Amino acid sequence: MRSATSVGANYRAACRSKSVADLIAKLSIVEEEADETLYWLELLVESGLMTAEKLKSLMQEATEIIAMTVASIKTLREKQNRENPKSKI
């Protein structure tokens, strides 16, 4: 429950980022928390406490959140690299 609700709380914090670097850092936390949530859901299935069928939609949603977050981070890093190229010195 904590990791799942942390995804939303950290995304909300990311929406108030002060820079691209700050946004990337906060979205990285969202990615980590979503992945942890997926881990706990998988553990529930593997332990036999819940069936995969009951958790299928939640697991799919966590996977989608991870994919969207990773894509956003990648796009932001590319933007950051275009705007601030590394010095050739």
Jmol script that loads the backbone (N, CA, C; Angstrom):
load data "model"
ATOM      1  N   MET A   1       0.825  -1.194   0.000  1.00  0.00           N
ATOM      2  CA  MET A   1       0.000   0.000   0.000  1.00  0.00           C
ATOM      3  C   MET A   1       0.870   1.258   0.000  1.00  0.00           C
ATOM      4  N   ARG A   2       1.947   1.237   0.803  1.00  0.00           N
ATOM      5  CA  ARG A   2       2.791   2.427   0.886  1.00  0.00           C
ATOM      6  C   ARG A   2       3.494   2.725  -0.430  1.00  0.00           C
ATOM      7  N   SER A   3       4.054   1.690  -1.061  1.00  0.00           N
ATOM      8  CA  SER A   3       4.759   1.958  -2.318  1.00  0.00           C
ATOM      9  C   SER A   3       3.788   2.417  -3.398  1.00  0.00           C
ATOM     10  N   ALA A   4       2.588   1.857  -3.406  1.00  0.00           N
ATOM     11  CA  ALA A   4       1.599   2.240  -4.416  1.00  0.00           C
ATOM     12  C   ALA A   4       1.143   3.680  -4.239  1.00  0.00           C
ATOM     13  N   THR A   5       0.881   4.091  -3.021  1.00  0.00           N
ATOM     14  CA  THR A   5       0.457   5.467  -2.801  1.00  0.00           C
ATOM     15  C   THR A   5       1.619   6.441  -2.957  1.00  0.00           C
ATOM     16  N   SER A   6       2.828   5.957  -2.768  1.00  0.00           N
ATOM     17  CA  SER A   6       4.010   6.786  -2.954  1.00  0.00           C
ATOM     18  C   SER A   6       4.186   7.189  -4.411  1.00  0.00           C
ATOM     19  N   VAL A   7       3.732   6.352  -5.329  1.00  0.00           N
ATOM     20  CA  VAL A   7       3.821   6.674  -6.755  1.00  0.00           C
ATOM     21  C   VAL A   7       3.095   7.991  -7.022  1.00  0.00           C
ATOM     22  N   GLY A   8       1.864   8.086  -6.563  1.00  0.00           N
ATOM     23  CA  GLY A   8       1.070   9.300  -6.776  1.00  0.00           C
ATOM     24  C   GLY A   8       1.637  10.506  -6.055  1.00  0.00           C
ATOM     25  N   ALA A   9       2.084  10.303  -4.827  1.00  0.00           N
ATOM     26  CA  ALA A   9       2.637  11.414  -4.049  1.00  0.00           C
ATOM     27  C   ALA A   9       3.902  11.958  -4.702  1.00  0.00           C
ATOM     28  N   ASN A  10       4.759  11.063  -5.180  1.00  0.00           N
ATOM     29  CA  ASN A  10       5.996  11.508  -5.822  1.00  0.00           C
ATOM     30  C   ASN A  10       5.741  12.106  -7.195  1.00  0.00           C
ATOM     31  N   TYR A  11       4.743  11.626  -7.902  1.00  0.00           N
ATOM     32  CA  TYR A  11       4.395  12.239  -9.186  1.00  0.00           C
ATOM     33  C   TYR A  11       3.897  13.660  -8.942  1.00  0.00           C
ATOM     34  N   ARG A  12       3.113  13.825  -7.921  1.00  0.00           N
ATOM     35  CA  ARG A  12       2.619  15.168  -7.594  1.00  0.00           C
ATOM     36  C   ARG A  12       3.781  16.109  -7.275  1.00  0.00           C
ATOM     37  N   ALA A  13       4.763  15.593  -6.546  1.00  0.00           N
ATOM     38  CA  ALA A  13       5.956  16.391  -6.244  1.00  0.00           C
ATOM     39  C   ALA A  13       6.712  16.719  -7.529  1.00  0.00           C
ATOM     40  N   ALA A  14       6.764  15.761  -8.453  1.00  0.00           N
ATOM     41  CA  ALA A  14       7.457  15.985  -9.723  1.00  0.00           C
ATOM     42  C   ALA A  14       6.800  17.110 -10.521  1.00  0.00           C
ATOM     43  N   CYS A  15       5.496  17.214 -10.402  1.00  0.00           N
ATOM     44  CA  CYS A  15       4.770  18.272 -11.119  1.00  0.00           C
ATOM     45  C   CYS A  15       5.150  19.663 -10.625  1.00  0.00           C
ATOM     46  N   ARG A  16       5.783  19.738  -9.486  1.00  0.00           N
ATOM     47  CA  ARG A  16       6.202  21.012  -8.922  1.00  0.00           C
ATOM     48  C   ARG A  16       7.722  21.176  -8.934  1.00  0.00           C
ATOM     49  N   SER A  17       8.358  20.474  -9.835  1.00  0.00           N
ATOM     50  CA  SER A  17       9.821  20.526  -9.935  1.00  0.00           C
ATOM     51  C   SER A  17      10.287  21.923 -10.317  1.00  0.00           C
ATOM     52  N   LYS A  18      11.474  22.242  -9.877  1.00  0.00           N
ATOM     53  CA  LYS A  18      12.026  23.570 -10.108  1.00  0.00           C
ATOM     54  C   LYS A  18      12.975  23.622 -11.304  1.00  0.00           C
ATOM     55  N   SER A  19      13.357  22.464 -11.818  1.00  0.00           N
ATOM     56  CA  SER A  19      14.260  22.407 -12.967  1.00  0.00           C
ATOM     57  C   SER A  19      14.095  21.052 -13.646  1.00  0.00           C
ATOM     58  N   VAL A  20      14.694  20.936 -14.813  1.00  0.00           N
ATOM     59  CA  VAL A  20      14.643  19.659 -15.531  1.00  0.00           C
ATOM     60  C   VAL A  20      15.362  18.584 -14.718  1.00  0.00           C
ATOM     61  N   ALA A  21      16.491  18.933 -14.129  1.00  0.00           N
ATOM     62  CA  ALA A  21      17.240  17.968 -13.314  1.00  0.00           C
ATOM     63  C   ALA A  21      16.402  17.508 -12.119  1.00  0.00           C
ATOM     64  N   ASP A  22      15.702  18.443 -11.503  1.00  0.00           N
ATOM     65  CA  ASP A  22      14.838  18.113 -10.367  1.00  0.00           C
ATOM     66  C   ASP A  22      13.692  17.212 -10.813  1.00  0.00           C
ATOM     67  N   LEU A  23      13.133  17.504 -11.976  1.00  0.00           N
ATOM     68  CA  LEU A  23      12.040  16.686 -12.515  1.00  0.00           C
ATOM     69  C   LEU A  23      12.520  15.266 -12.793  1.00  0.00           C
ATOM     70  N   ILE A  24      13.692  15.139 -13.397  1.00  0.00           N
ATOM     71  CA  ILE A  24      14.248  13.811 -13.669  1.00  0.00           C
ATOM     72  C   ILE A  24      14.453  13.042 -12.371  1.00  0.00           C
ATOM     73  N   ALA A  25      14.995  13.698 -11.371  1.00  0.00           N
ATOM     74  CA  ALA A  25      15.237  13.043 -10.076  1.00  0.00           C
ATOM     75  C   ALA A  25      13.929  12.571  -9.451  1.00  0.00           C
ATOM     76  N   LYS A  26      12.913  13.420  -9.495  1.00  0.00           N
ATOM     77  CA  LYS A  26      11.636  13.053  -8.877  1.00  0.00           C
ATOM     78  C   LYS A  26      10.913  11.972  -9.668  1.00  0.00           C
ATOM     79  N   LEU A  27      11.008  12.020 -10.991  1.00  0.00           N
ATOM     80  CA  LEU A  27      10.401  10.964 -11.794  1.00  0.00           C
ATOM     81  C   LEU A  27      11.132   9.642 -11.605  1.00  0.00           C
ATOM     82  N   SER A  28      12.410   9.707 -11.311  1.00  0.00           N
ATOM     83  CA  SER A  28      13.158   8.476 -11.023  1.00  0.00           C
ATOM     84  C   SER A  28      12.626   7.810  -9.759  1.00  0.00           C
ATOM     85  N   ILE A  29      12.214   8.609  -8.799  1.00  0.00           N
ATOM     86  CA  ILE A  29      11.611   8.064  -7.583  1.00  0.00           C
ATOM     87  C   ILE A  29      10.260   7.423  -7.922  1.00  0.00           C
ATOM     88  N   VAL A  30       9.496   8.077  -8.785  1.00  0.00           N
ATOM     89  CA  VAL A  30       8.214   7.502  -9.233  1.00  0.00           C
ATOM     90  C   VAL A  30       8.457   6.139  -9.873  1.00  0.00           C
ATOM     91  N   GLU A  31       9.467   6.069 -10.733  1.00  0.00           N
ATOM     92  CA  GLU A  31       9.806   4.800 -11.390  1.00  0.00           C
ATOM     93  C   GLU A  31      10.146   3.724 -10.354  1.00  0.00           C
ATOM     94  N   GLU A  32      10.967   4.070  -9.387  1.00  0.00           N
ATOM     95  CA  GLU A  32      11.364   3.109  -8.354  1.00  0.00           C
ATOM     96  C   GLU A  32      10.162   2.626  -7.544  1.00  0.00           C
ATOM     97  N   GLU A  33       9.303   3.540  -7.161  1.00  0.00           N
ATOM     98  CA  GLU A  33       8.141   3.169  -6.352  1.00  0.00           C
ATOM     99  C   GLU A  33       7.150   2.319  -7.142  1.00  0.00           C
ATOM    100  N   ALA A  34       6.968   2.632  -8.419  1.00  0.00           N
ATOM    101  CA  ALA A  34       6.073   1.830  -9.260  1.00  0.00           C
ATOM    102  C   ALA A  34       6.632   0.423  -9.442  1.00  0.00           C
ATOM    103  N   ASP A  35       7.945   0.332  -9.625  1.00  0.00           N
ATOM    104  CA  ASP A  35       8.578  -0.977  -9.766  1.00  0.00           C
ATOM    105  C   ASP A  35       8.474  -1.765  -8.458  1.00  0.00           C
ATOM    106  N   GLU A  36       8.631  -1.082  -7.331  1.00  0.00           N
ATOM    107  CA  GLU A  36       8.477  -1.762  -6.040  1.00  0.00           C
ATOM    108  C   GLU A  36       7.042  -2.256  -5.856  1.00  0.00           C
ATOM    109  N   THR A  37       6.097  -1.451  -6.281  1.00  0.00           N
ATOM    110  CA  THR A  37       4.690  -1.859  -6.202  1.00  0.00           C
ATOM    111  C   THR A  37       4.460  -3.127  -7.020  1.00  0.00           C
ATOM    112  N   LEU A  38       5.024  -3.151  -8.224  1.00  0.00           N
ATOM    113  CA  LEU A  38       4.891  -4.331  -9.075  1.00  0.00           C
ATOM    114  C   LEU A  38       5.517  -5.549  -8.399  1.00  0.00           C
ATOM    115  N   TYR A  39       6.645  -5.353  -7.759  1.00  0.00           N
ATOM    116  CA  TYR A  39       7.304  -6.440  -7.024  1.00  0.00           C
ATOM    117  C   TYR A  39       6.370  -7.011  -5.954  1.00  0.00           C
ATOM    118  N   TRP A  40       5.755  -6.142  -5.166  1.00  0.00           N
ATOM    119  CA  TRP A  40       4.873  -6.614  -4.092  1.00  0.00           C
ATOM    120  C   TRP A  40       3.647  -7.325  -4.659  1.00  0.00           C
ATOM    121  N   LEU A  41       3.125  -6.840  -5.765  1.00  0.00           N
ATOM    122  CA  LEU A  41       1.988  -7.521  -6.398  1.00  0.00           C
ATOM    123  C   LEU A  41       2.398  -8.909  -6.888  1.00  0.00           C
ATOM    124  N   GLU A  42       3.581  -8.993  -7.509  1.00  0.00           N
ATOM    125  CA  GLU A  42       4.076 -10.301  -7.947  1.00  0.00           C
ATOM    126  C   GLU A  42       4.280 -11.239  -6.770  1.00  0.00           C
ATOM    127  N   LEU A  43       4.762 -10.709  -5.669  1.00  0.00           N
ATOM    128  CA  LEU A  43       4.973 -11.509  -4.465  1.00  0.00           C
ATOM    129  C   LEU A  43       3.652 -12.044  -3.912  1.00  0.00           C
ATOM    130  N   LEU A  44       2.610 -11.233  -3.968  1.00  0.00           N
ATOM    131  CA  LEU A  44       1.286 -11.692  -3.525  1.00  0.00           C
ATOM    132  C   LEU A  44       0.817 -12.886  -4.355  1.00  0.00           C
ATOM    133  N   VAL A  45       1.068 -12.821  -5.659  1.00  0.00           N
ATOM    134  CA  VAL A  45       0.669 -13.921  -6.543  1.00  0.00           C
ATOM    135  C   VAL A  45       1.507 -15.159  -6.252  1.00  0.00           C
ATOM    136  N   GLU A  46       2.825 -14.975  -6.184  1.00  0.00           N
ATOM    137  CA  GLU A  46       3.724 -16.116  -5.979  1.00  0.00           C
ATOM    138  C   GLU A  46       3.533 -16.788  -4.622  1.00  0.00           C
ATOM    139  N   SER A  47       3.105 -16.016  -3.638  1.00  0.00           N
ATOM    140  CA  SER A  47       2.885 -16.587  -2.309  1.00  0.00           C
ATOM    141  C   SER A  47       1.548 -17.313  -2.210  1.00  0.00           C
ATOM    142  N   GLY A  48       0.690 -17.101  -3.205  1.00  0.00           N
ATOM    143  CA  GLY A  48      -0.613 -17.746  -3.195  1.00  0.00           C
ATOM    144  C   GLY A  48      -1.665 -16.974  -2.411  1.00  0.00           C
ATOM    145  N   LEU A  49      -1.324 -15.789  -1.934  1.00  0.00           N
ATOM    146  CA  LEU A  49      -2.290 -14.983  -1.187  1.00  0.00           C
ATOM    147  C   LEU A  49      -3.360 -14.381  -2.090  1.00  0.00           C
ATOM    148  N   MET A  50      -2.990 -14.125  -3.355  1.00  0.00           N
ATOM    149  CA  MET A  50      -3.935 -13.570  -4.335  1.00  0.00           C
ATOM    150  C   MET A  50      -3.713 -14.295  -5.649  1.00  0.00           C
ATOM    151  N   THR A  51      -4.734 -14.350  -6.461  1.00  0.00           N
ATOM    152  CA  THR A  51      -4.573 -14.962  -7.778  1.00  0.00           C
ATOM    153  C   THR A  51      -4.079 -13.906  -8.772  1.00  0.00           C
ATOM    154  N   ALA A  52      -3.385 -14.380  -9.770  1.00  0.00           N
ATOM    155  CA  ALA A  52      -2.889 -13.476 -10.812  1.00  0.00           C
ATOM    156  C   ALA A  52      -4.049 -12.771 -11.502  1.00  0.00           C
ATOM    157  N   GLU A  53      -5.140 -13.482 -11.645  1.00  0.00           N
ATOM    158  CA  GLU A  53      -6.312 -12.901 -12.307  1.00  0.00           C
ATOM    159  C   GLU A  53      -6.846 -11.694 -11.542  1.00  0.00           C
ATOM    160  N   LYS A  54      -6.870 -11.783 -10.221  1.00  0.00           N
ATOM    161  CA  LYS A  54      -7.384 -10.671  -9.409  1.00  0.00           C
ATOM    162  C   LYS A  54      -6.466  -9.448  -9.471  1.00  0.00           C
ATOM    163  N   LEU A  55      -5.179  -9.674  -9.639  1.00  0.00           N
ATOM    164  CA  LEU A  55      -4.216  -8.575  -9.633  1.00  0.00           C
ATOM    165  C   LEU A  55      -3.776  -8.151 -11.024  1.00  0.00           C
ATOM    166  N   LYS A  56      -4.303  -8.819 -12.036  1.00  0.00           N
ATOM    167  CA  LYS A  56      -3.871  -8.572 -13.411  1.00  0.00           C
ATOM    168  C   LYS A  56      -3.959  -7.095 -13.795  1.00  0.00           C
ATOM    169  N   SER A  57      -5.087  -6.460 -13.528  1.00  0.00           N
ATOM    170  CA  SER A  57      -5.249  -5.061 -13.946  1.00  0.00           C
ATOM    171  C   SER A  57      -4.315  -4.127 -13.169  1.00  0.00           C
ATOM    172  N   LEU A  58      -4.108  -4.401 -11.892  1.00  0.00           N
ATOM    173  CA  LEU A  58      -3.178  -3.570 -11.106  1.00  0.00           C
ATOM    174  C   LEU A  58      -1.736  -3.745 -11.582  1.00  0.00           C
ATOM    175  N   MET A  59      -1.388  -4.972 -11.898  1.00  0.00           N
ATOM    176  CA  MET A  59      -0.036  -5.237 -12.391  1.00  0.00           C
ATOM    177  C   MET A  59       0.171  -4.582 -13.756  1.00  0.00           C
ATOM    178  N   GLN A  60      -0.830  -4.613 -14.596  1.00  0.00           N
ATOM    179  CA  GLN A  60      -0.754  -3.966 -15.909  1.00  0.00           C
ATOM    180  C   GLN A  60      -0.613  -2.454 -15.742  1.00  0.00           C
ATOM    181  N   GLU A  61      -1.370  -1.891 -14.825  1.00  0.00           N
ATOM    182  CA  GLU A  61      -1.294  -0.445 -14.589  1.00  0.00           C
ATOM    183  C   GLU A  61       0.087  -0.047 -14.070  1.00  0.00           C
ATOM    184  N   ALA A  62       0.635  -0.818 -13.156  1.00  0.00           N
ATOM    185  CA  ALA A  62       1.981  -0.536 -12.640  1.00  0.00           C
ATOM    186  C   ALA A  62       3.008  -0.610 -13.767  1.00  0.00           C
ATOM    187  N   THR A  63       2.876  -1.607 -14.625  1.00  0.00           N
ATOM    188  CA  THR A  63       3.786  -1.760 -15.766  1.00  0.00           C
ATOM    189  C   THR A  63       3.683  -0.564 -16.706  1.00  0.00           C
ATOM    190  N   GLU A  64       2.466  -0.103 -16.944  1.00  0.00           N
ATOM    191  CA  GLU A  64       2.259   1.054 -17.816  1.00  0.00           C
ATOM    192  C   GLU A  64       2.841   2.330 -17.201  1.00  0.00           C
ATOM    193  N   ILE A  65       2.667   2.499 -15.906  1.00  0.00           N
ATOM    194  CA  ILE A  65       3.231   3.664 -15.222  1.00  0.00           C
ATOM    195  C   ILE A  65       4.750   3.661 -15.329  1.00  0.00           C
ATOM    196  N   ILE A  66       5.341   2.493 -15.141  1.00  0.00           N
ATOM    197  CA  ILE A  66       6.803   2.372 -15.266  1.00  0.00           C
ATOM    198  C   ILE A  66       7.232   2.756 -16.682  1.00  0.00           C
ATOM    199  N   ALA A  67       6.556   2.224 -17.686  1.00  0.00           N
ATOM    200  CA  ALA A  67       6.915   2.503 -19.083  1.00  0.00           C
ATOM    201  C   ALA A  67       6.784   3.989 -19.408  1.00  0.00           C
ATOM    202  N   MET A  68       5.708   4.612 -18.975  1.00  0.00           N
ATOM    203  CA  MET A  68       5.511   6.035 -19.245  1.00  0.00           C
ATOM    204  C   MET A  68       6.555   6.882 -18.532  1.00  0.00           C
ATOM    205  N   THR A  69       6.872   6.506 -17.311  1.00  0.00           N
ATOM    206  CA  THR A  69       7.849   7.261 -16.531  1.00  0.00           C
ATOM    207  C   THR A  69       9.236   7.137 -17.149  1.00  0.00           C
ATOM    208  N   VAL A  70       9.617   5.932 -17.531  1.00  0.00           N
ATOM    209  CA  VAL A  70      10.922   5.720 -18.171  1.00  0.00           C
ATOM    210  C   VAL A  70      11.006   6.519 -19.472  1.00  0.00           C
ATOM    211  N   ALA A  71       9.945   6.511 -20.268  1.00  0.00           N
ATOM    212  CA  ALA A  71       9.934   7.270 -21.521  1.00  0.00           C
ATOM    213  C   ALA A  71      10.064   8.766 -21.249  1.00  0.00           C
ATOM    214  N   SER A  72       9.385   9.248 -20.229  1.00  0.00           N
ATOM    215  CA  SER A  72       9.471  10.671 -19.877  1.00  0.00           C
ATOM    216  C   SER A  72      10.877  11.045 -19.433  1.00  0.00           C
ATOM    217  N   ILE A  73      11.480  10.212 -18.614  1.00  0.00           N
ATOM    218  CA  ILE A  73      12.846  10.466 -18.144  1.00  0.00           C
ATOM    219  C   ILE A  73      13.807  10.495 -19.329  1.00  0.00           C
ATOM    220  N   LYS A  74      13.652   9.549 -20.239  1.00  0.00           N
ATOM    221  CA  LYS A  74      14.517   9.490 -21.416  1.00  0.00           C
ATOM    222  C   LYS A  74      14.377  10.759 -22.251  1.00  0.00           C
ATOM    223  N   THR A  75      13.155  11.196 -22.491  1.00  0.00           N
ATOM    224  CA  THR A  75      12.904  12.414 -23.257  1.00  0.00           C
ATOM    225  C   THR A  75      13.506  13.633 -22.566  1.00  0.00           C
ATOM    226  N   LEU A  76      13.330  13.716 -21.262  1.00  0.00           N
ATOM    227  CA  LEU A  76      13.875  14.850 -20.510  1.00  0.00           C
ATOM    228  C   LEU A  76      15.399  14.865 -20.540  1.00  0.00           C
ATOM    229  N   ARG A  77      16.020  13.699 -20.453  1.00  0.00           N
ATOM    230  CA  ARG A  77      17.490  13.629 -20.512  1.00  0.00           C
ATOM    231  C   ARG A  77      17.991  14.074 -21.887  1.00  0.00           C
ATOM    232  N   GLU A  78      17.286  13.658 -22.940  1.00  0.00           N
ATOM    233  CA  GLU A  78      17.668  14.077 -24.288  1.00  0.00           C
ATOM    234  C   GLU A  78      17.541  15.592 -24.431  1.00  0.00           C
ATOM    235  N   LYS A  79      16.452  16.143 -23.902  1.00  0.00           N
ATOM    236  CA  LYS A  79      16.243  17.597 -23.943  1.00  0.00           C
ATOM    237  C   LYS A  79      17.344  18.307 -23.161  1.00  0.00           C
ATOM    238  N   GLN A  80      17.644  17.775 -21.996  1.00  0.00           N
ATOM    239  CA  GLN A  80      18.672  18.368 -21.149  1.00  0.00           C
ATOM    240  C   GLN A  80      20.031  18.342 -21.865  1.00  0.00           C
ATOM    241  N   ASN A  81      20.348  17.255 -22.543  1.00  0.00           N
ATOM    242  CA  ASN A  81      21.613  17.137 -23.267  1.00  0.00           C
ATOM    243  C   ASN A  81      21.682  18.080 -24.463  1.00  0.00           C
ATOM    244  N   ARG A  82      20.548  18.314 -25.132  1.00  0.00           N
ATOM    245  CA  ARG A  82      20.510  19.253 -26.257  1.00  0.00           C
ATOM    246  C   ARG A  82      20.730  20.684 -25.779  1.00  0.00           C
ATOM    247  N   GLU A  83      20.113  21.024 -24.650  1.00  0.00           N
ATOM    248  CA  GLU A  83      20.199  22.390 -24.131  1.00  0.00           C
ATOM    249  C   GLU A  83      21.523  22.673 -23.434  1.00  0.00           C
ATOM    250  N   ASN A  84      22.135  21.653 -22.873  1.00  0.00           N
ATOM    251  CA  ASN A  84      23.383  21.821 -22.134  1.00  0.00           C
ATOM    252  C   ASN A  84      24.420  20.807 -22.614  1.00  0.00           C
ATOM    253  N   PRO A  85      24.928  21.003 -23.825  1.00  0.00           N
ATOM    254  CA  PRO A  85      25.919  20.035 -24.321  1.00  0.00           C
ATOM    255  C   PRO A  85      27.171  20.058 -23.450  1.00  0.00           C
ATOM    256  N   LYS A  86      27.798  18.901 -23.362  1.00  0.00           N
ATOM    257  CA  LYS A  86      29.019  18.804 -22.550  1.00  0.00           C
ATOM    258  C   LYS A  86      30.150  19.577 -23.206  1.00  0.00           C
ATOM    259  N   SER A  87      30.963  20.183 -22.401  1.00  0.00           N
ATOM    260  CA  SER A  87      32.096  20.959 -22.890  1.00  0.00           C
ATOM    261  C   SER A  87      33.096  20.040 -23.600  1.00  0.00           C
ATOM    262  N   LYS A  88      33.700  20.533 -24.653  1.00  0.00           N
ATOM    263  CA  LYS A  88      34.688  19.767 -25.392  1.00  0.00           C
ATOM    264  C   LYS A  88      36.078  19.915 -24.779  1.00  0.00           C
ATOM    265  N   ILE A  89      36.166  20.688 -23.733  1.00  0.00           N
ATOM    266  CA  ILE A  89      37.466  20.903 -23.055  1.00  0.00           C
ATOM    267  C   ILE A  89      37.758  19.761 -22.124  1.00  0.00           C
TER     268      ILE A  89
END
end "model"
wireframe off; spacefill off
backbone 0.3
color backbone group
